[in-house]
């Protein structure tokens, strides 16, 4: 068994365990995009192994399509995290002009700080794969940094679930970007330097184990939505019956000590 096959087998088992944990914790109710993303990662891992086994000549084409799809799916997960941040902090507007401005500035800065070069001796498909690796890494890391900067400027509080999900995706994108830069300037793309490519699947494997450990042992489920007494008074002391079935109202009572 080669190292590539070993990493794929362990990664498939870890992704399956994470998906089962998410299903048991009913994470799909609060984070449906993240749940679907993990199901997609598990299925594309099995599909990639099948392509390498039966159609090895098409494995590079499959990887290019998979990298683009995976990056777009991960960006949708970060968008879901941002939406949940607005809900938990009771913000009505996302401020899309600010988001677009931060994304544009962050993307241009990362593109300027992480140039890459593609050897001209490579065939077209190989050159396209190198460009795809770098562009997808820059795009995903830009989305992560944009989310962090946007939440900081809006002074949003990060719940634990959103923090764990976003930090895992951000770390994976950062490692992909570092590997692409090292290949361009410090190491060649020869088979002897293939060991550096293992940093990406090993990093993602660590992130999957990190998510599995959190959701299995530390996550306490969805926190109830707190509503203070003043907001109940403004609402006339009554709540919408449809909302009452979905949330738990907690009215803090000030205790007075009798002397």
C-alpha positions in Angstrom: 0.0 0.0 0.0 1.5 3.3 -1.1 1.4 6.5 1.0 -1.2 8.1 -1.3 -3.6 5.1 -0.9 -3.1 5.1 2.9 -3.9 8.7 3.2 -7.1 8.3 1.1 -8.2 5.3 3.1 -7.7 7.0 6.5 -9.3 10.2 5.1 -12.4 8.3 3.9 -12.8 6.6 7.3 -12.4 10.0 9.1 -14.9 11.7 6.8 -17.4 8.9 7.3 -17.1 9.2 11.1 -17.5 13.0 10.9 -20.6 12.7 8.7 -22.2 10.2 11.2 -21.4 12.4 14.1 -23.0 15.4 12.3 -26.1 13.4 11.6 -26.4 12.2 15.2 -26.0 15.8 16.5 -28.5 17.0 13.9 -26.1 19.7 12.6 -28.0 19.7 9.3 -30.8 21.7 11.0 -28.5 24.7 11.8 -25.7 24.2 9.2 -27.3 22.4 6.2 -24.6 23.7 3.8 -21.8 22.4 6.0 -23.5 19.0 6.4 -23.9 18.7 2.6 -20.3 19.8 2.1 -19.0 17.0 4.3 -21.2 14.5 2.4 -19.8 15.8 -0.9 -16.2 15.5 0.4 -16.8 11.9 1.4 -18.3 11.0 -1.9 -15.7 12.8 -4.0 -13.0 11.0 -2.0 -14.4 7.6 -3.0 -14.9 8.8 -6.6 -11.3 10.0 -6.8 -10.0 6.6 -5.6 -12.2 4.9 -8.2 -10.8 7.2 -11.0 -7.2 6.6 -10.0 -7.8 2.8 -10.0 -9.8 2.4 -13.2 -9.0 5.5 -15.2 -5.6 6.8 -14.1 -5.2 8.9 -17.2 -8.2 11.0 -16.3 -7.2 11.5 -12.7 -5.7 14.9 -13.3 -8.8 16.1 -15.1 -10.9 14.8 -12.3 -8.8 16.6 -9.7 -9.1 20.0 -11.5 -12.9 19.8 -11.6 -13.0 18.5 -8.0 -10.7 21.3 -6.7 -12.9 24.0 -8.3 -16.2 22.4 -7.0 -14.7 21.9 -3.5 -13.6 25.5 -3.3 -16.9 26.9 -4.3 -18.7 24.6 -1.9 -16.4 25.7 0.9 -17.1 29.4 0.1 -20.8 28.6 0.5 -20.0 27.1 3.9 -18.3 30.4 4.9 -21.3 32.3 3.6 -23.5 30.2 5.8 -21.2 30.9 8.8 -21.6 34.7 8.1 -25.4 34.3 7.9 -25.4 32.5 11.3 -23.3 35.2 12.8 -25.8 37.8 11.8 -28.6 35.8 13.3 -26.9 35.1 16.6 -25.9 38.8 16.9 -29.4 40.0 15.8 -28.1 42.0 12.8 -30.5 42.6 10.0 -28.1 43.8 7.3 -24.9 42.2 6.1 -23.4 45.3 4.5 -22.7 43.9 1.1 -20.7 46.9 -0.1 -18.3 46.4 2.8 -18.0 42.7 2.1 -17.3 43.2 -1.6 -14.7 45.9 -0.8 -12.9 43.7 1.8 -12.9 40.7 -0.6 -11.5 42.7 -3.5 -8.7 44.3 -1.4 -7.9 41.0 0.3 -7.8 39.1 -2.9 -5.5 41.7 -4.6 -3.2 41.7 -1.6 -2.9 37.9 -1.5 -2.4 37.7 -5.2 0.5 40.2 -5.0 2.1 38.5 -2.0 1.9 35.0 -3.4 3.1 34.9 -7.0 3.7 31.5 -8.6 5.4 30.2 -11.7 4.5 27.2 -13.9 7.3 25.3 -15.7 6.9 25.7 -19.5 7.9 22.1 -20.1 4.7 20.9 -18.5 1.8 19.8 -20.8 -1.3 22.0 -20.9 -3.3 19.9 -18.5 -0.4 19.8 -16.0 0.0 23.6 -16.2 -3.8 24.0 -15.7 -3.6 21.9 -12.6 -0.9 24.1 -11.1 -2.8 27.2 -11.8 -6.0 25.7 -10.4 -4.1 24.8 -7.1 -2.9 28.3 -6.6 -6.1 30.1 -7.7 -8.4 28.0 -5.6 -6.2 28.4 -2.6 -6.1 32.2 -3.0 -9.8 32.4 -3.5 -10.7 30.3 -0.5 -8.2 32.0 1.8 -9.5 35.4 0.6 -13.1 34.4 1.5 -11.9 33.3 5.0 -10.0 36.5 5.6 -12.9 38.6 4.3 -15.2 36.9 6.8 -12.8 37.5 9.7 -12.3 41.2 8.8 -16.0 41.7 8.1 -17.0 40.2 11.5 -14.3 42.3 13.3 -15.5 45.5 11.7 -19.2 44.7 12.5 -18.1 43.6 16.1 -19.9 40.3 15.8 -19.6 37.6 18.5 -18.5 34.2 17.2 -20.4 31.1 18.5 -18.3 28.1 19.1 -19.7 26.1 16.1 -19.0 28.9 13.6 -15.5 29.5 15.0 -14.5 25.8 14.7 -15.9 25.4 11.1 -14.4 28.6 9.8 -11.0 28.1 11.4 -10.8 24.6 9.9 -11.5 25.8 6.4 -9.1 28.8 6.8 -6.3 26.5 7.9 -6.8 24.2 5.0 -6.7 27.1 2.5 -3.6 28.5 4.1 -1.7 25.2 3.8 -2.8 24.8 0.1 -1.4 28.3 -0.6 1.9 27.6 1.2 2.3 24.3 -0.8 1.7 26.1 -4.1 4.2 28.8 -3.2 6.9 26.3 -2.1 6.4 24.3 -5.3 7.0 27.4 -7.4 10.1 28.7 -5.6 11.6 26.3 -3.1 10.9 22.9 -4.6 10.4 21.5 -8.1 7.4 19.7 -9.4 9.4 16.5 -9.8 8.3 13.2 -8.3 11.1 13.4 -5.8 9.4 16.4 -4.2 6.0 14.8 -4.1 6.3 14.5 -0.3 5.4 18.2 0.1 2.0 17.5 -1.5 1.1 15.4 1.6 0.9 18.5 3.7 -2.5 19.3 2.2 -4.3 15.9 2.8 -2.6 15.6 6.2 -3.8 19.1 7.2 -7.3 18.3 6.0 -7.3 15.0 7.9 -6.3 16.9 11.0 -9.1 19.3 10.5 -11.6 16.5 10.0 -10.5 14.8 13.2 -10.7 18.2 15.0 -14.3 18.7 13.8 -15.2 15.1 14.8 -13.7 15.5 18.3 -15.6 18.8 18.8 -19.0 17.7 17.6 -18.8 14.4 19.4 -17.5 15.5 22.8 -17.7 19.3 23.1 -20.6 20.5 21.2 -23.7 21.0 23.3 -26.2 21.5 20.5 -27.9 24.7 19.4 -28.0 27.3 22.1 -31.5 28.7 23.0 -32.3 32.2 21.8 -32.4 34.6 24.7 -35.0 37.3 24.9 -34.8 39.8 27.7 -37.8 41.0 29.6 -37.7 44.5 28.0 -38.1 43.0 24.6 -41.1 40.9 25.8 -42.7 44.1 27.1 -42.2 45.8 23.8 -43.8 42.9 22.1 -46.9 43.3 24.2 -46.0 40.4 26.5 -47.0 37.9 23.8 -45.0 35.9 21.3 -45.8 34.4 17.9 -46.9 30.8 18.5 -44.9 29.7 15.4 -41.7 31.2 16.9 -42.4 29.8 20.3 -42.2 26.3 19.0 -38.8 27.0 17.6 -37.1 29.0 20.3 -36.9 29.1 24.1 -37.6 32.4 25.8 -35.4 33.1 28.8 -36.5 36.0 30.9 -33.9 36.9 33.5 -35.5 37.6 37.0 -33.7 39.9 39.4 -33.5 38.3 42.8 -34.0 40.5 45.8 -32.7 39.4 49.2 -34.9 40.1 52.2 -33.0 41.6 55.1 
